[in-house]
C-alpha cells in the first residue's frame, strides 16, 4: 500500500480543502516553488474535476492499494 503520509496527501488532494492540503505539503517541505506548484495543481483539480471524477480516482487508488502486488 501507500505510506501513511502519501495516503493522507492523496486524500487531501482529491477530497480536502486547499488550506488543509497546503498545510500537509508544508509539513514535508519549505520550498516555496513546491508549495506554489502544489497550490496551483490543487486549485486546478478543484475547479476542473467533479465530485464523481474524484470518487472514480479514489476508487482506482483503493484498488491499487488492495492489490497483493502493491
N, CA, C and O atoms as a DFTB+ gen file, in Angstrom:
280 C
 N C O
     1  1       0.818      -1.194       0.000
     2  2       0.000       0.000       0.000
     3  2       0.854       1.247       0.000
     4  3       2.081       1.189      -0.086
     5  1       0.189       2.355       0.096
     6  2       0.876       3.638       0.153
     7  2       1.338       3.915       1.579
     8  3       0.699       3.484       2.539
     9  1       2.433       4.622       1.713
    10  2       2.863       5.020       3.048
    11  2       1.823       6.001       3.600
    12  3       1.162       6.694       2.827
    13  1       1.672       6.067       4.916
    14  2       0.622       6.914       5.501
    15  2       0.673       8.381       5.072
    16  3      -0.372       8.991       4.847
    17  1       1.860       8.948       4.958
    18  2       1.961      10.359       4.557
    19  2       1.462      10.573       3.135
    20  3       0.771      11.554       2.857
    21  1       1.807       9.663       2.242
    22  2       1.357       9.779       0.856
    23  2      -0.141       9.506       0.756
    24  3      -0.848      10.172       0.000
    25  1      -0.620       8.535       1.512
    26  2      -2.041       8.224       1.528
    27  2      -2.840       9.450       1.968
    28  3      -3.865       9.775       1.370
    29  1      -2.370      10.124       3.009
    30  2      -3.047      11.327       3.507
    31  2      -2.989      12.447       2.477
    32  3      -3.962      13.178       2.295
    33  1      -1.849      12.581       1.801
    34  2      -1.705      13.628       0.788
    35  2      -2.696      13.414      -0.356
    36  3      -3.321      14.364      -0.829
    37  1      -2.834      12.177      -0.793
    38  2      -3.768      11.865      -1.879
    39  2      -5.201      12.167      -1.439
    40  3      -5.980      12.749      -2.193
    41  1      -5.537      11.765      -0.212
    42  2      -6.884      12.033       0.321
    43  2      -7.167      13.529       0.350
    44  3      -8.228      13.969      -0.093
    45  1      -6.229      14.310       0.867
    46  2      -6.420      15.764       0.929
    47  2      -6.442      16.390      -0.461
    48  3      -7.180      17.344      -0.703
    49  1      -5.643      15.859      -1.366
    50  2      -5.576      16.419      -2.718
    51  2      -6.921      16.315      -3.426
    52  3      -7.356      17.262      -4.081
    53  1      -7.576      15.168      -3.295
    54  2      -8.831      14.973      -4.012
    55  2     -10.068      15.340      -3.203
    56  3     -11.097      15.685      -3.785
    57  1      -9.995      15.275      -1.884
    58  2     -11.206      15.480      -1.093
    59  2     -11.080      16.535       0.000
    60  3     -12.075      16.867       0.644
    61  1      -9.895      17.063       0.221
    62  2      -9.714      18.080       1.253
    63  2      -9.826      19.488       0.689
    64  3      -9.977      19.687      -0.516
    65  1      -9.749      20.451       1.585
    66  2      -9.754      21.841       1.120
    67  2      -8.313      22.302       0.879
    68  3      -7.361      21.643       1.296
    69  1      -8.174      23.423       0.212
    70  2      -6.857      23.929      -0.175
    71  2      -5.980      24.191       1.048
    72  3      -4.800      23.839       1.049
    73  1      -6.540      24.800       2.078
    74  2      -5.763      25.133       3.266
    75  2      -5.170      23.876       3.918
    76  3      -3.984      23.849       4.246
    77  1      -5.990      22.846       4.105
    78  2      -5.510      21.617       4.740
    79  2      -4.475      20.905       3.873
    80  3      -3.490      20.372       4.384
    81  1      -4.703      20.899       2.558
    82  2      -3.746      20.268       1.647
    83  2      -2.391      20.965       1.720
    84  3      -1.355      20.309       1.837
    85  1      -2.401      22.289       1.650
    86  2      -1.133      23.030       1.683
    87  2      -0.446      22.891       3.031
    88  3       0.783      22.840       3.092
    89  1      -1.199      22.829       4.094
    90  2      -0.603      22.610       5.412
    91  2       0.121      21.268       5.448
    92  3       1.209      21.160       6.013
    93  1      -0.483      20.249       4.845
    94  2       0.151      18.932       4.782
    95  2       1.433      18.985       3.941
    96  3       2.459      18.434       4.340
    97  1       1.375      19.641       2.793
    98  2       2.551      19.768       1.929
    99  2       3.669      20.495       2.682
   100  3       4.825      20.077       2.631
   101  1       3.331      21.567       3.369
   102  2       4.331      22.362       4.092
   103  2       4.967      21.598       5.249
   104  3       6.050      21.956       5.712
   105  1       4.299      20.549       5.715
   106  2       4.884      19.726       6.779
   107  2       6.091      18.936       6.266
   108  3       6.907      18.467       7.059
   109  1       6.205      18.788       4.952
   110  2       7.278      17.995       4.360
   111  2       8.271      18.809       3.539
   112  3       9.312      18.289       3.137
   113  1       7.961      20.082       3.285
   114  2       8.886      20.930       2.537
   115  2       8.634      22.392       2.867
   116  3       7.506      22.794       3.150
   117  1       9.690      23.174       2.827
   118  2       9.541      24.626       2.961
   119  2       9.972      25.317       1.671
   120  3      10.187      26.528       1.644
   121  1      10.093      24.533       0.608
   122  2      10.479      25.075      -0.691
   123  2       9.278      25.813      -1.287
   124  3       8.265      25.190      -1.604
   125  1       9.383      27.133      -1.440
   126  2       8.235      27.898      -1.932
   127  2       7.797      27.518      -3.342
   128  3       6.619      27.651      -3.674
   129  1       8.703      27.056      -4.160
   130  2       8.342      26.647      -5.525
   131  2       7.449      25.409      -5.474
   132  3       6.466      25.321      -6.209
   133  1       7.785      24.466      -4.619
   134  2       6.979      23.244      -4.495
   135  2       5.612      23.571      -3.907
   136  3       4.597      23.052      -4.371
   137  1       5.581      24.420      -2.899
   138  2       4.307      24.803      -2.281
   139  2       3.434      25.552      -3.289
   140  3       2.227      25.317      -3.362
   141  1       4.028      26.432      -4.049
   142  2       3.279      27.189      -5.066
   143  2       2.716      26.240      -6.132
   144  3       1.568      26.390      -6.551
   145  1       3.504      25.286      -6.560
   146  2       3.033      24.322      -7.561
   147  2       1.929      23.442      -6.978
   148  3       0.959      23.129      -7.669
   149  1       2.065      23.044      -5.727
   150  2       1.021      22.250      -5.072
   151  2      -0.287      23.035      -5.025
   152  3      -1.359      22.479      -5.266
   153  1      -0.196      24.314      -4.719
   154  2      -1.391      25.166      -4.695
   155  2      -2.020      25.271      -6.072
   156  3      -3.240      25.181      -6.212
   157  1      -1.190      25.460      -7.085
   158  2      -1.697      25.572      -8.457
   159  2      -2.400      24.293      -8.889
   160  3      -3.483      24.339      -9.471
   161  1      -1.776      23.147      -8.600
   162  2      -2.360      21.863      -9.004
   163  2      -3.666      21.582      -8.251
   164  3      -4.637      21.122      -8.852
   165  1      -3.696      21.853      -6.954
   166  2      -4.903      21.623      -6.156
   167  2      -6.039      22.508      -6.646
   168  3      -7.174      22.049      -6.770
   169  1      -5.746      23.755      -6.923
   170  2      -6.759      24.686      -7.424
   171  2      -7.296      24.208      -8.768
   172  3      -8.499      24.280      -9.021
   173  1      -6.414      23.726      -9.621
   174  2      -6.819      23.206     -10.925
   175  2      -7.736      21.996     -10.770
   176  3      -8.782      21.918     -11.415
   177  1      -7.346      21.058      -9.919
   178  2      -8.161      19.861      -9.695
   179  2      -9.529      20.248      -9.143
   180  3     -10.554      19.744      -9.604
   181  1      -9.546      21.135      -8.163
   182  2     -10.812      21.534      -7.551
   183  2     -11.732      22.244      -8.527
   184  3     -12.953      22.128      -8.422
   185  1     -11.170      22.970      -9.466
   186  2     -12.018      23.712     -10.400
   187  2     -12.385      22.917     -11.655
   188  3     -13.300      23.302     -12.383
   189  1     -11.679      21.812     -11.916
   190  2     -11.941      21.073     -13.154
   191  2     -12.539      19.677     -12.981
   192  3     -13.216      19.180     -13.881
   193  1     -12.297      19.049     -11.843
   194  2     -12.836      17.710     -11.638
   195  2     -14.134      17.769     -10.845
   196  3     -14.261      18.544      -9.898
   197  1     -15.080      16.953     -11.239
   198  2     -16.332      16.868     -10.490
   199  2     -16.126      15.944      -9.290
   200  3     -15.116      15.245      -9.203
   201  1     -17.073      15.946      -8.381
   202  2     -17.002      15.024      -7.247
   203  2     -17.029      13.584      -7.752
   204  3     -16.379      12.713      -7.174
   205  1     -17.766      13.331      -8.813
   206  2     -17.802      11.991      -9.395
   207  2     -16.425      11.597      -9.939
   208  3     -15.978      10.467      -9.743
   209  1     -15.759      12.522     -10.617
   210  2     -14.398      12.265     -11.114
   211  2     -13.466      11.900      -9.958
   212  3     -12.694      10.945     -10.040
   213  1     -13.557      12.676      -8.887
   214  2     -12.693      12.454      -7.734
   215  2     -12.980      11.101      -7.081
   216  3     -12.063      10.420      -6.622
   217  1     -14.251      10.721      -7.044
   218  2     -14.624       9.420      -6.487
   219  2     -14.065       8.290      -7.332
   220  3     -13.573       7.300      -6.790
   221  1     -14.131       8.419      -8.645
   222  2     -13.570       7.393      -9.537
   223  2     -12.063       7.257      -9.324
   224  3     -11.539       6.145      -9.263
   225  1     -11.378       8.374      -9.212
   226  2      -9.935       8.340      -8.988
   227  2      -9.625       7.659      -7.651
   228  3      -8.719       6.831      -7.562
   229  1     -10.380       8.015      -6.629
   230  2     -10.180       7.410      -5.313
   231  2     -10.418       5.906      -5.363
   232  3      -9.682       5.141      -4.739
   233  1     -11.431       5.480      -6.094
   234  2     -11.707       4.044      -6.222
   235  2     -10.556       3.306      -6.901
   236  3     -10.212       2.194      -6.498
   237  1      -9.966       3.904      -7.912
   238  2      -8.812       3.292      -8.584
   239  2      -7.638       3.174      -7.608
   240  3      -6.970       2.141      -7.553
   241  1      -7.396       4.223      -6.851
   242  2      -6.295       4.195      -5.877
   243  2      -6.546       3.116      -4.824
   244  3      -5.617       2.411      -4.431
   245  1      -7.775       2.982      -4.368
   246  2      -8.105       1.946      -3.381
   247  2      -7.872       0.551      -3.954
   248  3      -7.392      -0.334      -3.246
   249  1      -8.204       0.347      -5.219
   250  2      -7.946      -0.954      -5.865
   251  2      -6.452      -1.245      -5.935
   252  3      -6.021      -2.374      -5.703
   253  1      -5.672      -0.227      -6.254
   254  2      -4.219      -0.397      -6.315
   255  2      -3.693      -0.755      -4.931
   256  3      -2.880      -1.670      -4.797
   257  1      -4.143      -0.051      -3.909
   258  2      -3.689      -0.314      -2.547
   259  2      -4.081      -1.707      -2.085
   260  3      -3.357      -2.324      -1.304
   261  1      -5.208      -2.209      -2.551
   262  2      -5.685      -3.534      -2.136
   263  2      -4.994      -4.671      -2.908
   264  3      -5.103      -5.835      -2.523
   265  1      -4.301      -4.342      -3.971
   266  2      -3.646      -5.347      -4.775
   267  2      -2.531      -6.033      -4.001
   268  3      -1.766      -5.372      -3.298
   269  1      -2.432      -7.356      -4.122
   270  2      -1.344      -8.050      -3.443
   271  2       0.041      -7.700      -4.028
   272  3       1.065      -7.998      -3.414
   273  1       0.066      -7.080      -5.193
   274  2       1.323      -6.707      -5.834
   275  2       1.800      -5.325      -5.435
   276  3       2.905      -4.924      -5.798
   277  1       0.987      -4.594      -4.697
   278  2       1.336      -3.224      -4.307
   279  2       2.132      -3.232      -3.018
   280  3       2.519      -2.173      -2.525
